[in-house]
Amino acid sequence: MDIWPDSYTIKMIDMKTYLLNGLFLLAVCLSSACTEKTLNKKNDGQKDFPTLSAMEIFDNLDASFEAEMPLVDSGGTPIRSAGMGIHPSLPDFYGGGYYDVEGHAVVLVKGDPDAYLDEIRVRTKSNNVIVQRCDYAYNELVALNDSLGIPFEDEALCRELGWTGSGIDSEKNRVMVGLLPLTEKAKRRFKERVCSSGAIEFEERGVSVLDAARLKQPQASPLHLRPSNR
């Protein structure tokens, strides 16, 4: 009996071989395409930023805010000149920034920190900025602090309340009001006479009106501390 396969059998074997090879190549191609797509998607969602110092982080953040501030108003009147360093308008989600005890840059946001992490990294051009949640937007704190400037002009009221000054504490995310002496009665009177906002926190500091007069300072009333850039 002839043990060699006939030509028909050989053709069938060749066809199966070609078919298996083709399926294998197709699987390899599909796998490569899927892998490349996954890598591209991952890379598109990430930006490689360097590790910067806290000062560089805040400089970049300030620059990003200033870049969004128009040079002229709607009527064409100049608002600022490029590079003047005027405090820009700030996004409503931004709550301020500060250096923590280890010297790291901490940026506060009003809302979910994860929702703003990518934007803050882009603005600061840094991968080591710390983003944390806060209660109040910095714009809100500035508006509140500025509103206290009007009643603060009343020297008699300041003397009555022991009110020595006010300013923004970025780390606490509050407007700090100085009272001398700092008592529960003094806090209650301030809330009744001036403002009861939950964004206000009291502390015992400053120079009273009477002490300022004794020291012969140029102004009898204490200084109204304006907010810092951060």
C-alpha positions as a Markdown table, in Angstrom:
| # | Residue | x | y | z |
|---|---|---|---|---|
| 1 | Met | 0.0 | 0.0 | 0.0 |
| 2 | Asp | 1.3 | 3.5 | -0.9 |
| 3 | Ile | 1.9 | 5.4 | 2.3 |
| 4 | Trp | 2.6 | 8.7 | 0.7 |
| 5 | Pro | -0.3 | 11.3 | 0.7 |
| 6 | Asp | -1.8 | 12.0 | -2.6 |
| 7 | Ser | -1.8 | 15.5 | -4.2 |
| 8 | Tyr | -5.3 | 16.3 | -2.8 |
| 9 | Thr | -4.3 | 15.6 | 0.8 |
| 10 | Ile | -1.2 | 17.8 | 0.4 |
| 11 | Lys | -3.3 | 20.7 | -0.9 |
| 12 | Met | -5.6 | 20.4 | 2.1 |
| 13 | Ile | -2.7 | 20.4 | 4.5 |
| 14 | Asp | -1.3 | 23.5 | 2.8 |
| 15 | Met | -4.6 | 25.3 | 2.9 |
| 16 | Lys | -5.0 | 24.6 | 6.6 |
| 17 | Thr | -1.5 | 25.8 | 7.2 |
| 18 | Tyr | -2.1 | 29.1 | 5.4 |
| 19 | Leu | -5.4 | 29.6 | 7.2 |
| 20 | Leu | -3.8 | 29.1 | 10.6 |
| 21 | Asn | -1.0 | 31.4 | 9.8 |
| 22 | Gly | -3.4 | 34.0 | 8.6 |
| 23 | Leu | -5.5 | 33.8 | 11.8 |
| 24 | Phe | -2.4 | 34.1 | 13.9 |
| 25 | Leu | -1.2 | 37.2 | 12.0 |
| 26 | Leu | -4.6 | 38.8 | 12.3 |
| 27 | Ala | -4.7 | 38.2 | 16.1 |
| 28 | Val | -1.2 | 39.7 | 16.4 |
| 29 | Cys | -2.3 | 42.8 | 14.5 |
| 30 | Leu | -5.5 | 43.3 | 16.5 |
| 31 | Ser | -3.6 | 42.9 | 19.7 |
| 32 | Ser | -1.0 | 45.5 | 18.7 |
| 33 | Ala | -3.6 | 47.9 | 17.6 |
| 34 | Cys | -5.5 | 47.6 | 20.9 |
| 35 | Thr | -2.3 | 48.1 | 22.9 |
| 36 | Glu | -1.3 | 51.2 | 20.9 |
| 37 | Lys | -4.8 | 52.6 | 21.4 |
| 38 | Thr | -4.6 | 52.1 | 25.1 |
| 39 | Leu | -1.2 | 53.6 | 25.4 |
| 40 | Asn | -2.2 | 56.7 | 23.4 |
| 41 | Lys | -5.3 | 57.2 | 25.5 |
| 42 | Lys | -3.2 | 57.0 | 28.6 |
| 43 | Asn | -0.6 | 59.4 | 27.3 |
| 44 | Asp | -3.2 | 61.8 | 26.0 |
| 45 | Gly | -4.7 | 62.1 | 29.5 |
| 46 | Gln | -1.4 | 62.9 | 31.2 |
| 47 | Lys | 1.2 | 65.6 | 30.9 |
| 48 | Asp | 4.7 | 65.2 | 32.1 |
| 49 | Phe | 5.6 | 68.1 | 34.4 |
| 50 | Pro | 8.8 | 68.6 | 36.4 |
| 51 | Thr | 9.2 | 68.8 | 40.1 |
| 52 | Leu | 9.4 | 72.5 | 41.0 |
| 53 | Ser | 10.1 | 74.5 | 44.2 |
| 54 | Ala | 7.1 | 76.0 | 46.0 |
| 55 | Met | 8.0 | 79.5 | 44.9 |
| 56 | Glu | 8.2 | 78.4 | 41.2 |
| 57 | Ile | 4.8 | 76.7 | 41.6 |
| 58 | Phe | 3.1 | 79.9 | 42.9 |
| 59 | Asp | 4.9 | 82.1 | 40.3 |
| 60 | Asn | 3.5 | 79.9 | 37.5 |
| 61 | Leu | 0.1 | 79.9 | 39.1 |
| 62 | Asp | 0.0 | 83.7 | 39.4 |
| 63 | Ala | 1.2 | 84.0 | 35.8 |
| 64 | Ser | -1.6 | 81.8 | 34.6 |
| 65 | Phe | -4.2 | 84.0 | 36.4 |
| 66 | Glu | -2.6 | 87.2 | 35.0 |
| 67 | Ala | -2.7 | 85.8 | 31.5 |
| 68 | Glu | -6.5 | 85.5 | 31.7 |
| 69 | Met | -6.9 | 89.1 | 32.8 |
| 70 | Pro | -7.8 | 91.4 | 29.9 |
| 71 | Leu | -5.5 | 94.3 | 29.1 |
| 72 | Val | -8.5 | 96.6 | 28.2 |
| 73 | Asp | -12.1 | 96.8 | 29.3 |
| 74 | Ser | -15.1 | 96.5 | 27.0 |
| 75 | Gly | -14.8 | 100.1 | 26.0 |
| 76 | Gly | -11.1 | 99.8 | 25.1 |
| 77 | Thr | -9.8 | 101.5 | 28.2 |
| 78 | Pro | -6.5 | 100.0 | 29.4 |
| 79 | Ile | -7.0 | 98.0 | 32.6 |
| 80 | Arg | -3.3 | 97.1 | 33.0 |
| 81 | Ser | -0.1 | 96.9 | 31.2 |
| 82 | Ala | 1.5 | 93.5 | 30.6 |
| 83 | Gly | 3.8 | 92.6 | 33.5 |
| 84 | Met | 2.5 | 95.2 | 35.9 |
| 85 | Gly | 1.7 | 92.5 | 38.4 |
| 86 | Ile | -1.7 | 93.8 | 39.3 |
| 87 | His | -3.7 | 91.2 | 41.3 |
| 88 | Pro | -5.8 | 89.5 | 38.6 |
| 89 | Ser | -9.3 | 88.3 | 38.8 |
| 90 | Leu | -9.4 | 84.7 | 40.0 |
| 91 | Pro | -11.4 | 81.6 | 39.1 |
| 92 | Asp | -14.3 | 81.0 | 41.4 |
| 93 | Phe | -13.0 | 77.6 | 42.4 |
| 94 | Tyr | -9.7 | 79.0 | 43.6 |
| 95 | Gly | -9.4 | 79.3 | 47.4 |
| 96 | Gly | -5.9 | 80.6 | 47.9 |
| 97 | Gly | -2.5 | 79.0 | 48.5 |
| 98 | Tyr | 0.1 | 78.7 | 51.2 |
| 99 | Tyr | 3.3 | 77.0 | 52.2 |
| 100 | Asp | 2.9 | 74.1 | 54.6 |
| 101 | Val | 5.2 | 73.3 | 57.5 |
| 102 | Glu | 7.5 | 71.4 | 55.2 |
| 103 | Gly | 7.7 | 74.2 | 52.6 |
| 104 | His | 5.4 | 72.5 | 50.0 |
| 105 | Ala | 3.1 | 74.5 | 47.9 |
| 106 | Val | -0.6 | 73.9 | 48.8 |
| 107 | Val | -3.4 | 75.2 | 46.5 |
| 108 | Leu | -6.9 | 75.3 | 47.8 |
| 109 | Val | -10.0 | 74.7 | 45.7 |
| 110 | Lys | -13.7 | 75.1 | 46.5 |
| 111 | Gly | -14.9 | 71.7 | 45.5 |
| 112 | Asp | -13.6 | 68.2 | 44.8 |
| 113 | Pro | -9.7 | 68.4 | 44.7 |
| 114 | Asp | -9.6 | 65.6 | 42.2 |
| 115 | Ala | -11.8 | 67.5 | 39.8 |
| 116 | Tyr | -9.3 | 70.4 | 39.6 |
| 117 | Leu | -6.0 | 68.5 | 40.0 |
| 118 | Asp | -5.2 | 68.4 | 36.3 |
| 119 | Glu | -6.0 | 72.1 | 35.8 |
| 120 | Ile | -3.8 | 73.1 | 38.8 |
| 121 | Arg | -1.0 | 71.0 | 37.5 |
| 122 | Val | -1.2 | 72.7 | 34.1 |
| 123 | Arg | -1.4 | 76.1 | 35.6 |
| 124 | Thr | 1.6 | 75.5 | 37.9 |
| 125 | Lys | 3.5 | 73.4 | 35.4 |
| 126 | Ser | 4.4 | 71.1 | 38.2 |
| 127 | Asn | 3.7 | 67.5 | 39.3 |
| 128 | Asn | 4.3 | 68.1 | 43.0 |
| 129 | Val | 1.7 | 70.7 | 43.8 |
| 130 | Ile | -0.7 | 69.7 | 46.7 |
| 131 | Val | -4.4 | 70.4 | 46.1 |
| 132 | Gln | -6.8 | 70.5 | 49.0 |
| 133 | Arg | -10.5 | 71.3 | 49.6 |
| 134 | Cys | -11.6 | 74.6 | 51.2 |
| 135 | Asp | -14.8 | 76.2 | 52.2 |
| 136 | Tyr | -14.6 | 79.6 | 50.6 |
| 137 | Ala | -13.3 | 81.0 | 47.2 |
| 138 | Tyr | -10.5 | 83.5 | 47.5 |
| 139 | Asn | -12.8 | 86.0 | 45.7 |
| 140 | Glu | -15.3 | 85.6 | 48.5 |
| 141 | Leu | -12.7 | 86.3 | 51.2 |
| 142 | Val | -11.4 | 89.4 | 49.4 |
| 143 | Ala | -14.9 | 90.8 | 49.0 |
| 144 | Leu | -15.6 | 90.2 | 52.7 |
| 145 | Asn | -12.3 | 91.7 | 53.8 |
| 146 | Asp | -12.9 | 94.7 | 51.7 |
| 147 | Ser | -16.4 | 95.2 | 53.0 |
| 148 | Leu | -15.0 | 95.4 | 56.5 |
| 149 | Gly | -12.9 | 98.4 | 55.5 |
| 150 | Ile | -16.0 | 100.7 | 55.6 |
| 151 | Pro | -17.0 | 100.2 | 59.3 |
| 152 | Phe | -13.4 | 100.0 | 60.2 |
| 153 | Glu | -13.1 | 103.7 | 59.4 |
| 154 | Asp | -15.3 | 104.4 | 62.4 |
| 155 | Glu | -12.8 | 105.0 | 65.1 |
| 156 | Ala | -15.4 | 105.1 | 67.9 |
| 157 | Leu | -16.7 | 101.7 | 66.8 |
| 158 | Cys | -13.3 | 100.2 | 66.7 |
| 159 | Arg | -12.6 | 101.5 | 70.2 |
| 160 | Glu | -15.9 | 100.1 | 71.5 |
| 161 | Leu | -15.4 | 96.7 | 70.0 |
| 162 | Gly | -11.6 | 96.5 | 70.6 |
| 163 | Trp | -11.3 | 95.9 | 66.9 |
| 164 | Thr | -7.6 | 96.1 | 65.8 |
| 165 | Gly | -7.6 | 95.0 | 62.2 |
| 166 | Ser | -8.6 | 92.3 | 59.7 |
| 167 | Gly | -6.9 | 90.3 | 56.9 |
| 168 | Ile | -7.0 | 87.0 | 55.0 |
| 169 | Asp | -5.4 | 83.9 | 56.4 |
| 170 | Ser | -4.9 | 81.7 | 53.3 |
| 171 | Glu | -4.1 | 78.6 | 55.3 |
| 172 | Lys | -7.2 | 78.8 | 57.4 |
| 173 | Asn | -9.2 | 80.0 | 54.4 |
| 174 | Arg | -10.8 | 82.7 | 56.6 |
| 175 | Val | -10.9 | 86.4 | 57.2 |
| 176 | Met | -9.2 | 87.0 | 60.5 |
| 177 | Val | -10.5 | 89.8 | 62.8 |
| 178 | Gly | -8.2 | 91.0 | 65.6 |
| 179 | Leu | -9.9 | 91.9 | 68.9 |
| 180 | Leu | -8.3 | 93.2 | 72.1 |
| 181 | Pro | -9.3 | 91.8 | 74.5 |
| 182 | Leu | -10.5 | 88.6 | 72.8 |
| 183 | Thr | -13.6 | 87.5 | 74.8 |
| 184 | Glu | -16.9 | 85.8 | 73.9 |
| 185 | Lys | -18.6 | 89.1 | 74.6 |
| 186 | Ala | -16.4 | 90.9 | 72.2 |
| 187 | Lys | -17.0 | 88.3 | 69.5 |
| 188 | Arg | -20.8 | 88.5 | 70.0 |
| 189 | Arg | -20.8 | 92.3 | 69.9 |
| 190 | Phe | -18.7 | 92.3 | 66.7 |
| 191 | Lys | -21.2 | 89.9 | 65.0 |
| 192 | Glu | -24.1 | 92.0 | 66.1 |
| 193 | Arg | -22.6 | 95.4 | 65.1 |
| 194 | Val | -20.5 | 94.6 | 62.1 |
| 195 | Cys | -20.7 | 91.2 | 60.5 |
| 196 | Ser | -21.7 | 87.6 | 61.4 |
| 197 | Ser | -20.3 | 85.8 | 58.4 |
| 198 | Gly | -19.1 | 82.2 | 59.0 |
| 199 | Ala | -15.9 | 83.1 | 57.0 |
| 200 | Ile | -14.7 | 85.3 | 59.9 |
| 201 | Glu | -12.5 | 83.9 | 62.6 |
| 202 | Phe | -11.3 | 85.9 | 65.6 |
| 203 | Glu | -7.8 | 86.2 | 67.1 |
| 204 | Glu | -6.2 | 88.3 | 69.8 |
| 205 | Arg | -3.7 | 90.5 | 68.1 |
| 206 | Gly | -2.9 | 94.0 | 66.9 |
| 207 | Val | -2.7 | 97.4 | 68.6 |
| 208 | Ser | -5.7 | 98.9 | 70.2 |
| 209 | Val | -6.8 | 102.5 | 69.3 |
| 210 | Leu | -5.8 | 103.8 | 72.7 |
| 211 | Asp | -2.4 | 102.2 | 72.5 |
| 212 | Ala | -1.8 | 103.5 | 69.0 |
| 213 | Ala | -2.6 | 107.0 | 70.3 |
| 214 | Arg | -0.1 | 106.6 | 73.1 |
| 215 | Leu | 2.6 | 105.5 | 70.7 |
| 216 | Lys | 1.9 | 108.6 | 68.6 |
| 217 | Gln | 1.4 | 106.6 | 65.4 |
| 218 | Pro | 0.6 | 108.6 | 62.3 |
| 219 | Gln | -3.0 | 107.1 | 62.2 |
| 220 | Ala | -5.0 | 106.9 | 65.3 |
| 221 | Ser | -7.0 | 104.0 | 64.0 |
| 222 | Pro | -5.3 | 100.6 | 63.4 |
| 223 | Leu | -4.3 | 99.5 | 59.9 |
| 224 | His | -6.8 | 97.6 | 57.8 |
| 225 | Leu | -4.6 | 94.7 | 56.6 |
| 226 | Arg | -5.1 | 94.0 | 53.0 |
| 227 | Pro | -5.0 | 90.5 | 51.6 |
| 228 | Ser | -1.7 | 89.2 | 50.3 |
| 229 | Asn | -1.2 | 87.9 | 46.8 |
| 230 | Arg | -1.6 | 84.3 | 48.1 |
